[in-house]
Structures are given as structure tokens and as C-alpha cells.
Amino acid sequence: MKTIREIFRIGYGPSSSHTMGPRKAAEIFLAANPDAARYQAHLYGSLSATGKGHLTDTAIIDVIPSVEIVWHDEFLPFHPNGMRFCAWDGKGELDSEWTVYSVGGGALAEDPDGIRLLGDKAKGDKAEDIYPLSRLSEIKEYCDKMGWDYWEYVEHHEGKEIWDYLREVWQVMREAVERGLDHEGVLPGPLHLRRKAASYYIKVAGYKDNLRTRGLVFSYALAVSEENASGGKIVTAPTCGSCGVLPAVLYHTWRSRDFSETRILHALATAGLIGNVVKENASISGAEVGCQGEVGVACAMASGAVNQLFGGTLAQIEYAAEMGLEHHLGMTCDPVCGLVQIPCIERNAFAAARALDSNMYAAFSDGTHSVSFDRVVDVMKQTGHDLPSLYKETSQGGLAAIAGDNRLSEQGDV
């Protein structure tokens, strides 16, 4: 299992798989072929279906201004988010060709003989495994034997330098919340969707504690998700489309309970470990398994993180994470107009609130439950594969099918 840095990537929205990943692929290809006379980027499957709404072409052109973008309806066999880059020399001969896949959360993979994840340095730089265990039940058993919390398992395998990185992650998350609360107006794109975070934040002042808590969490999740939708700087957690859930929960508990930065960083490490387990054993790509792999996993990460903050045991943390994912099973990825706006932004807000509920439910228990987190991950993977492609980030089914309906403009949000 790879570093949790693969889960928490700092970058710009609106999509980790459709914006961050293709941008990184273009950078790698350009670095390997800096003197080519002509470039092409072929986009397949989900990248082609929703790439314009997700600004996939813009991300690639920003790196290679002269590139020709070619859109293909068909899917490549390995993953729905396929790309093929080509470069020609001055004589018009094909000099280099590279097929690569954006597999979720901004990560890239090649498929020469099977899955090969790429690191961030150059083409072919493989991201190495650093965790010997990849199932949460195994990690929980090992931590119990060692007397560790989950964050100590992370520190043991990542080294103490992971805290410097998570400190930067936490700073970017906080800044995204605070920018989003300040920004008002309309989000980019044809939906003309108005930002809501600022108004929600103002309105909660008129409510008593319980409703105020829920309203604040909503406003924080909306703030980050709206920043992402407008191309702002965020942290994948585990993706851009689900980047509002974990920051909202952590920011709220930090502000309301005055937790120290150290405790917040420990919670981030636990959240990253939970997301990593899902990425290793299933997927965090909406194009592969639907939104259950994005917002569902984000909810699981936030549920486990907040349970740890409030003193949960290893079993209670695992139970909270299990509920966070279980109750998102089957969720489709059906962005209207291919934009990370409807229903994505509201889903982040509701998942953040559900994470707090999962924490409370687990806290009332002793951590004993029938269906393990690992089993739910397996079910999520199978459910995602059973979902028709209509419901996996192609903007052809579900809510996306009403993209041309005039009622969108008449009724507002969906």
C-alpha cells in the first residue's frame, strides 16, 4: 500500500481524475518529449464524456499550448479514464506514444502488463509500497498488539516527516474553508449556480446549538466544494469531487472544541489510512465505481477521523468508518453538464453531517458490529463494477440526464 500522500494531494479543482491527473500526465509527457514538432492528446471514455465540463482539455493545453485534443467515445480496456499522448518529430514521423490512465485522486497508472502506479517525478517512476498491511482488520489487529493508535501505525511506516506534509495539508484545508466562506456570486459554467456557503454561515447565527452545529458543518463543506468547483486550491480527500467532507468535519471540531493542531494531524493520518485501504482494495474513482468511491470514502475518512478525535477505540474508529461508507453504497456519479457542481456540492455537505452521525453512533457502542469495514470495501467495489457506465461519470444517466431541462433554471438547485 502506498503513502497517504497519494490520498492527500494539494492542487487545483475542479476534478482530481479529470483535471489534476491529465495535467500531471501532460507534464510528464512534455518532459519526456520537449522538442517535438507536434503533439496530440487522445481522451477516452469518461474523460471524453465529461472532460469539457471538468476542464480536462484546458488542463492539458495549459501545459502543452500547441497540443491537439482528440475526443473518443470508446473506452480503453484498463480504466474508464484513458489518455493517449502522441508526439511527432520535424519530419512528420511519430516519435513517441504513451497510454496512461487517471485512476482517481489525481493518481496516474500505466498498463503495460498490469497495474503500474506512477510517482510524481517522471514517466515510469513507480510509486512504491510502504505499508506491509492493506486491510483495516489486519492493521487494527497489529495496532492492538503493539498498543498503537492508527496514527502511530502511519508514523511508523511514513516516518516523522509525514507530519510536516500533513501540517501543510491542514493549512490548505483551513484556507479553502475560509476563502469559500468569504466568496459569493455565481460558479463558473452553464448552470449559473450561486454559491451558498457564505449565506449559510451567516444564517446559522440565528439557531440554537444543535441546528447551529449542523448549519456550520454544511457551510464549511459548501465553502470547500465551491472553491473546488471554481478551480481553487484544495486538497483531495480522497478526490476533488469529495474534497469538502473531511475539511468541514475537522474545521468544525477544531473551532468548536479547541483541539490542538497535533490532534488534528493525528486525525488526518487516520483518515488518510482509511482512504488508502479503500484505494488499495477497491477504487476512489467515480468513473470506475460511482460516487460511493468518492463521497462515500470521504465520509468514511471523516467518520473515522472525528471518532479518533473524541477518544474512540480502534474498534469504534473502524465501526464509524464502516458506517460512513456502508450508507453510501450504490451512490451514482451523475454530474449535471459534466460539472463538479450538481449534485456534487450538496453531497459533500450531507456526507459531512453523516460523518458526525456515524461518529456518534459508533461512540455509543463498544465497537462490536457484524459487517467489517473491509467487507464493505469489497461490496463497494463489486457494486461499482455492477453499475452501468451511465452512472459512472459519463453525464449520460441519473441527474445528468436532465441537463437540458428548463426546470433547472426555473427551480434552482437539484
Backbone torsions as a table, in degrees:
resi	resn	phi	psi	omega
1	MET	NA	140.1	-173.0
2	LYS	-81.7	175.4	176.7
3	THR	-63.0	151.0	177.2
4	ILE	-71.9	-8.3	172.2
5	ARG	-61.0	-25.1	177.1
6	GLU	-70.1	-24.4	177.2
7	ILE	-83.0	-43.3	-178.4
8	PHE	-101.3	89.6	177.7
9	ARG	-105.2	128.5	178.3
10	ILE	-87.9	127.1	-178.2
11	GLY	-172.9	-159.5	-175.3
12	TYR	-120.3	141.9	-179.2
13	GLY	-72.8	-176.2	13.3
14	PRO	-96.3	-10.6	-174.4
15	SER	-138.0	133.1	177.8
16	SER	-72.5	-42.8	-177.9
17	SER	-79.9	-29.4	-174.5
18	HIS	-105.0	-10.6	179.3
19	THR	-122.3	-59.5	-177.1
20	MET	-64.3	-46.3	-179.2
21	GLY	-61.8	-53.2	178.0
22	PRO	-60.0	-37.4	177.2
23	ARG	-61.0	-44.7	179.4
24	LYS	-64.3	-40.4	178.5
25	ALA	-61.7	-41.8	178.6
26	ALA	-63.5	-39.7	178.1
27	GLU	-62.8	-42.2	179.6
28	ILE	-65.0	-44.7	-177.9
29	PHE	-67.2	-40.9	178.7
30	LEU	-64.2	-40.1	179.0
31	ALA	-63.5	-33.6	179.3
32	ALA	-81.4	-20.2	-177.5
33	ASN	-136.4	63.3	-172.7
34	PRO	-72.5	-20.5	-172.6
35	ASP	-109.4	15.8	-179.3
36	ALA	-64.6	149.3	179.3
37	ALA	-83.9	-27.0	-177.9
38	ARG	-149.5	144.3	-179.7
39	TYR	-128.2	146.9	170.3
40	GLN	-132.1	146.7	171.6
41	ALA	-127.1	115.3	179.7
42	HIS	-97.0	126.3	-177.9
43	LEU	-112.4	131.5	-173.6
44	TYR	-121.1	159.6	170.0
45	GLY	58.6	-127.3	-177.7
46	SER	-64.7	-34.2	177.8
47	LEU	-61.8	-36.1	178.1
48	SER	-75.8	-40.6	-175.1
49	ALA	-67.5	-39.2	-175.7
50	THR	-122.9	11.3	-175.2
51	GLY	-63.2	-36.7	-178.9
52	LYS	-68.8	-40.5	176.7
53	GLY	-66.9	-33.3	-179.5
54	HIS	-87.9	-0.5	179.0
55	LEU	65.5	34.0	178.0
56	THR	-62.7	-45.9	-179.4
57	ASP	-64.0	-39.8	179.1
58	THR	-62.3	-41.6	-179.4
59	ALA	-61.7	-41.1	-179.6
60	ILE	-72.0	-42.6	-178.8
61	ILE	-65.6	-32.5	176.3
62	ASP	-58.7	-31.2	-178.8
63	VAL	-89.2	-44.1	-179.1
64	ILE	-122.2	86.7	-173.5
65	PRO	-56.4	-30.9	-175.8
66	SER	-89.7	3.1	-173.3
67	VAL	-68.3	144.7	172.3
68	GLU	-98.1	125.1	178.7
69	ILE	-92.6	128.6	179.6
70	VAL	-120.2	123.4	-176.3
71	TRP	-99.0	133.4	-179.4
72	HIS	-125.7	134.8	178.6
73	ASP	-75.2	-29.1	-174.1
74	GLU	-74.5	161.2	179.2
75	PHE	-103.3	140.3	169.9
76	LEU	-78.2	155.8	-168.4
77	PRO	-69.8	-28.2	-171.0
78	PHE	-80.1	-44.2	-175.1
79	HIS	-154.0	148.9	-178.7
80	PRO	-63.4	-23.0	-178.1
81	ASN	-99.2	71.5	-177.2
82	GLY	-96.0	144.8	176.3
83	MET	-136.0	145.3	172.9
84	ARG	-132.3	118.6	179.2
85	PHE	-101.2	138.6	179.5
86	CYS	-130.3	146.0	177.3
87	ALA	-136.6	135.5	179.1
88	TRP	-114.2	148.4	177.0
89	ASP	-85.8	-177.5	-177.0
90	GLY	-65.3	-17.3	179.3
91	LYS	-90.5	-0.2	179.8
92	GLY	84.5	13.1	179.8
93	GLU	-96.3	139.6	178.5
94	LEU	-64.5	119.2	-174.3
95	ASP	-102.1	-30.3	-177.1
96	SER	-154.0	141.5	178.4
97	GLU	-141.5	136.4	-175.2
98	TRP	-144.8	123.0	174.8
99	THR	-102.4	129.2	-176.1
100	VAL	-145.9	158.4	-175.1
101	TYR	-127.3	139.0	174.0
102	SER	-94.7	105.3	-165.1
103	VAL	-98.7	10.3	176.0
104	GLY	114.3	142.0	177.8
105	GLY	69.5	16.9	-178.3
106	GLY	86.3	0.0	-178.6
107	ALA	-83.8	151.6	179.0
108	LEU	-118.6	151.9	176.2
109	ALA	-145.3	144.3	170.7
110	GLU	-101.1	166.5	178.4
111	ASP	-138.6	62.5	177.4
112	PRO	-70.3	-47.9	177.9
113	ASP	-133.3	7.0	-175.9
114	GLY	158.2	-167.9	-177.3
115	ILE	-71.4	132.1	173.8
116	ARG	-141.9	104.7	179.7
117	LEU	-74.1	143.6	-179.8
118	LEU	-101.2	143.5	171.7
119	GLY	-81.6	-166.8	-173.0
120	ASP	-100.9	-0.9	-171.3
121	LYS	-87.3	-51.9	-176.3
122	ALA	-160.2	168.4	178.7
123	LYS	-57.2	129.9	178.4
124	GLY	88.0	-2.2	177.9
125	ASP	-79.8	104.9	-172.9
126	LYS	-79.1	136.4	173.7
127	ALA	-75.4	122.9	-172.7
128	GLU	-86.8	150.3	172.4
129	ASP	-73.4	134.7	176.0
130	ILE	-123.6	-12.7	178.1
131	TYR	-105.1	126.7	179.8
132	PRO	-75.4	-23.4	-179.2
133	LEU	-111.3	145.3	-176.5
134	SER	-132.2	5.0	175.8
135	ARG	-113.2	137.0	-175.6
136	LEU	-64.5	-31.9	178.1
137	SER	-63.9	-39.4	177.9
138	GLU	-67.5	-41.7	179.5
139	ILE	-65.9	-41.6	178.7
140	LYS	-61.7	-43.8	179.1
141	GLU	-63.0	-41.8	179.8
142	TYR	-66.7	-43.6	179.4
143	CYS	-64.1	-38.8	178.2
144	ASP	-62.4	-40.7	178.5
145	LYS	-64.9	-39.2	-177.3
146	MET	-85.9	-10.5	-175.7
147	GLY	75.3	25.7	-176.1
148	TRP	-99.0	157.0	160.7
149	ASP	-87.7	169.0	-179.8
150	TYR	-60.6	-37.3	-178.1
151	TRP	-65.5	-28.6	177.6
152	GLU	-71.4	-32.0	174.1
153	TYR	-64.8	-40.8	176.8
154	VAL	-62.4	-48.3	-179.3
155	GLU	-60.6	-38.5	-178.8
156	HIS	-60.8	-40.0	-175.3
157	HIS	-94.7	-26.6	-179.4
158	GLU	-90.9	-23.9	-174.0
159	GLY	88.6	161.5	-177.1
160	LYS	-65.1	-19.3	179.5
161	GLU	-66.3	-15.0	178.3
162	ILE	-62.4	-27.4	-178.0
163	TRP	-68.9	-32.6	176.1
164	ASP	-64.6	-40.8	179.3
165	TYR	-67.8	-43.9	-179.9
166	LEU	-67.4	-28.6	175.1
167	ARG	-64.4	-40.2	176.1
168	GLU	-66.6	-40.9	177.1
169	VAL	-58.1	-46.8	-178.9
170	TRP	-63.9	-38.5	178.4
171	GLN	-63.7	-44.8	179.6
172	VAL	-65.3	-38.3	177.2
173	MET	-62.2	-47.1	179.8
174	ARG	-61.1	-44.6	-178.9
175	GLU	-63.9	-35.8	178.6
176	ALA	-65.8	-41.5	176.4
177	VAL	-59.5	-50.2	-173.7
178	GLU	-69.4	-36.9	174.4
179	ARG	-64.1	-43.5	-178.0
180	GLY	-64.4	-32.2	177.9
181	LEU	-71.7	-25.6	179.8
182	ASP	-85.2	-29.8	-174.1
183	HIS	-81.5	138.9	175.4
184	GLU	-130.5	179.7	178.5
185	GLY	107.1	-157.5	-173.5
186	VAL	-110.3	137.1	177.5
187	LEU	-72.5	152.2	179.9
188	PRO	-66.2	151.4	177.0
189	GLY	114.3	170.8	-172.6
190	PRO	-73.1	-11.2	-178.8
191	LEU	-78.2	-19.8	-179.1
192	HIS	52.9	44.5	-176.5
193	LEU	-81.0	126.5	180.0
194	ARG	-80.0	143.8	173.0
195	ARG	-66.5	146.0	-178.3
196	LYS	-120.2	-18.3	-170.5
197	ALA	-55.3	-47.4	-176.4
198	ALA	-61.6	-44.7	-178.6
199	SER	-68.3	-38.4	177.1
200	TYR	-62.4	-42.5	-178.2
201	TYR	-62.4	-39.4	179.4
202	ILE	-70.4	-42.0	-175.0
203	LYS	-67.8	-29.1	-175.7
204	VAL	-64.6	-19.6	-179.4
205	ALA	-60.9	-24.1	-178.1
206	GLY	-86.4	2.6	-176.7
207	TYR	-112.3	158.9	178.1
208	LYS	-80.3	176.1	-164.3
209	ASP	-49.9	-51.5	-173.7
210	ASN	-63.2	-48.5	178.8
211	LEU	-70.2	-32.1	178.4
212	ARG	-64.0	-41.9	178.0
213	THR	-58.3	-48.1	-179.3
214	ARG	-63.3	-42.2	-180.0
215	GLY	-65.4	-38.6	178.0
216	LEU	-64.7	-44.0	179.0
217	VAL	-62.2	-42.5	175.1
218	PHE	-56.4	-49.2	-175.0
219	SER	-64.2	-37.8	179.7
220	TYR	-67.2	-42.7	178.8
221	ALA	-65.8	-42.1	177.1
222	LEU	-60.9	-41.2	-177.1
223	ALA	-58.7	-49.1	-178.3
224	VAL	-69.0	-42.8	-178.4
225	SER	-65.4	-35.8	177.7
226	GLU	-71.4	-35.3	173.7
227	GLU	-62.0	-42.8	178.4
228	ASN	-62.2	-45.0	-177.9
229	ALA	-62.8	-24.5	179.8
230	SER	-97.2	10.5	176.9
231	GLY	82.7	20.3	-179.4
232	GLY	-77.9	173.8	-178.4
233	LYS	-82.2	124.9	-177.5
234	ILE	-142.6	-178.5	173.9
235	VAL	-120.4	129.8	173.9
236	THR	-65.1	134.7	-178.3
237	ALA	-153.7	66.1	4.8
238	PRO	-94.2	-4.1	-178.1
239	THR	-132.4	171.9	174.3
240	CYS	-66.1	-42.2	-177.8
241	GLY	-64.3	-16.9	179.4
242	SER	-120.7	21.9	-170.4
243	CYS	-75.0	-7.8	-177.1
244	GLY	-89.8	-15.9	-170.9
245	VAL	-70.5	-60.2	-176.2
246	LEU	-63.7	-46.0	177.1
247	PRO	-58.3	-38.5	-179.2
248	ALA	-61.8	-46.2	-178.1
249	VAL	-67.4	-45.6	-179.4
250	LEU	-68.3	-40.8	-179.7
251	TYR	-63.7	-41.8	179.8
252	HIS	-64.2	-47.4	-178.5
253	THR	-68.0	-34.6	177.4
254	TRP	-64.1	-45.3	-178.5
255	ARG	-72.1	-40.0	-172.8
256	SER	-84.8	-27.3	-175.3
257	ARG	-113.7	-3.3	177.1
258	ASP	57.8	41.0	175.9
259	PHE	-67.5	146.5	178.3
260	SER	-71.0	159.8	177.3
261	GLU	-59.9	-38.7	-179.5
262	THR	-58.6	-43.9	-179.9
263	ARG	-67.5	-36.5	176.2
264	ILE	-63.5	-42.2	179.5
265	LEU	-65.0	-37.3	176.0
266	HIS	-63.0	-40.8	177.9
267	ALA	-64.6	-38.7	176.7
268	LEU	-61.6	-41.4	179.3
269	ALA	-61.9	-42.6	178.1
270	THR	-64.4	-43.4	178.0
271	ALA	-60.5	-43.3	179.1
272	GLY	-62.3	-38.0	178.7
273	LEU	-64.8	-42.6	178.7
274	ILE	-62.1	-46.4	178.0
275	GLY	-62.9	-36.5	-180.0
276	ASN	-64.2	-40.1	178.8
277	VAL	-61.0	-42.2	178.9
278	VAL	-66.3	-44.7	-179.0
279	LYS	-61.4	-38.2	-178.7
280	GLU	-70.7	-38.9	-172.3
281	ASN	-101.9	-12.3	179.3
282	ALA	-142.6	-110.0	-178.9
283	SER	-166.1	151.4	171.7
284	ILE	-115.8	21.5	-178.5
285	SER	-100.9	121.3	177.0
286	GLY	-62.7	-29.5	179.3
287	ALA	-73.3	-16.5	-178.9
288	GLU	-102.5	-41.2	-175.1
289	VAL	-129.6	7.6	-178.9
290	GLY	83.9	-176.0	-174.4
291	CYS	-70.8	-16.6	174.5
292	GLN	-58.3	-29.2	178.9
293	GLY	-81.0	-11.4	178.8
294	GLU	-109.4	-75.1	-179.7
295	VAL	-65.7	-37.3	178.0
296	GLY	-61.4	-45.1	179.4
297	VAL	-69.1	-38.2	176.8
298	ALA	-59.5	-41.2	178.3
299	CYS	-64.2	-41.0	177.2
300	ALA	-62.0	-43.3	178.8
301	MET	-61.8	-46.1	-179.2
302	ALA	-67.8	-37.6	179.7
303	SER	-62.0	-47.3	179.2
304	GLY	-66.5	-38.7	-178.4
305	ALA	-64.0	-47.4	-177.1
306	VAL	-71.2	-31.5	176.2
307	ASN	-64.8	-39.2	175.7
308	GLN	-64.0	-42.0	179.2
309	LEU	-56.5	-35.9	-177.8
310	PHE	-94.0	19.0	171.3
311	GLY	86.3	22.1	-179.9
312	GLY	-65.5	150.4	174.9
313	THR	-77.0	172.2	176.5
314	LEU	-56.0	-42.6	-178.4
315	ALA	-69.1	-40.0	179.4
316	GLN	-67.0	-38.5	177.7
317	ILE	-62.7	-44.8	178.6
318	GLU	-62.5	-38.9	179.7
319	TYR	-66.4	-43.9	178.5
320	ALA	-60.3	-44.9	179.1
321	ALA	-63.6	-39.6	179.4
322	GLU	-60.5	-44.0	179.7
323	MET	-67.5	-38.1	179.4
324	GLY	-58.5	-37.5	179.1
325	LEU	-85.4	-42.5	-176.0
326	GLU	-55.8	-39.9	-173.8
327	HIS	-88.5	15.7	168.2
328	HIS	-119.7	5.9	-179.2
329	LEU	-57.4	134.6	177.8
330	GLY	87.2	-0.6	-178.2
331	MET	-66.6	128.7	-177.5
332	THR	-83.8	161.4	173.4
333	CYS	-113.3	101.5	-171.6
334	ASP	-136.3	61.7	-176.0
335	PRO	-65.4	127.2	179.4
336	VAL	-68.0	129.1	-177.8
337	CYS	61.2	17.5	180.0
338	GLY	70.6	14.9	-178.9
339	LEU	-98.7	148.7	178.2
340	VAL	-86.4	63.2	-175.5
341	GLN	-133.4	-68.5	177.3
342	ILE	-107.9	121.8	4.2
343	PRO	-96.7	10.8	-167.0
344	CYS	-58.0	-44.9	-174.0
345	ILE	-64.4	-48.6	179.6
346	GLU	-65.5	-34.2	178.4
347	ARG	-61.3	-36.6	176.4
348	ASN	-61.3	-43.2	-178.5
349	ALA	-64.0	-45.4	-178.9
350	PHE	-69.2	-35.1	178.6
351	ALA	-67.7	-35.0	177.1
352	ALA	-63.7	-43.9	177.7
353	ALA	-65.0	-38.3	179.5
354	ARG	-67.0	-31.1	177.0
355	ALA	-63.0	-40.3	177.5
356	LEU	-65.4	-37.8	177.0
357	ASP	-65.9	-40.9	178.9
358	SER	-63.1	-40.2	177.0
359	ASN	-60.6	-47.1	-177.7
360	MET	-64.5	-42.6	-179.4
361	TYR	-61.7	-44.2	179.5
362	ALA	-68.1	-35.3	-178.6
363	ALA	-65.9	-29.6	178.3
364	PHE	-75.9	-13.4	-177.6
365	SER	-99.8	177.7	172.4
366	ASP	-97.8	8.7	179.6
367	GLY	93.4	-7.6	-180.0
368	THR	-79.6	131.1	177.3
369	HIS	-157.3	168.0	-169.4
370	SER	-85.7	-39.4	-174.6
371	VAL	-107.2	120.1	-176.2
372	SER	-76.4	160.9	175.7
373	PHE	-59.1	-42.6	-179.0
374	ASP	-61.2	-38.0	179.5
375	ARG	-66.5	-39.2	178.4
376	VAL	-65.3	-36.9	176.7
377	VAL	-61.1	-43.5	178.5
378	ASP	-62.4	-42.4	179.7
379	VAL	-65.6	-41.0	178.6
380	MET	-60.0	-42.8	179.0
381	LYS	-61.4	-47.0	-179.3
382	GLN	-66.5	-41.0	177.7
383	THR	-60.3	-42.9	178.9
384	GLY	-61.6	-40.1	178.8
385	HIS	-70.5	-28.3	178.9
386	ASP	-77.8	-22.1	179.8
387	LEU	-65.7	135.1	174.1
388	PRO	-62.6	152.7	-178.9
389	SER	-61.0	-21.4	176.4
390	LEU	-53.5	-31.5	-173.7
391	TYR	-106.7	20.6	-179.4
392	LYS	-129.6	70.6	171.5
393	GLU	60.0	41.2	173.6
394	THR	-111.3	-7.7	-178.0
395	SER	57.5	33.0	-179.9
396	GLN	-113.8	-12.2	-177.9
397	GLY	-137.9	176.4	178.5
398	GLY	64.1	-141.9	180.0
399	LEU	-61.0	-30.8	-178.0
400	ALA	-63.0	-23.6	-178.9
401	ALA	-68.2	-15.1	-179.9
402	ILE	-96.8	15.4	-174.7
403	ALA	-54.0	-34.3	-177.8
404	GLY	-95.0	6.0	-177.0
405	ASP	-75.9	127.4	-179.6
406	ASN	-63.1	-19.1	-178.4
407	ARG	-65.4	-20.9	177.4
408	LEU	-58.7	-48.3	-178.1
409	SER	-73.9	-26.1	-177.9
410	GLU	-81.0	-35.7	-172.8
411	GLN	-101.4	-11.1	-178.2
412	GLY	87.6	-131.3	-173.6
413	ASP	-73.7	160.5	173.8
414	VAL	-116.7	NA	NA
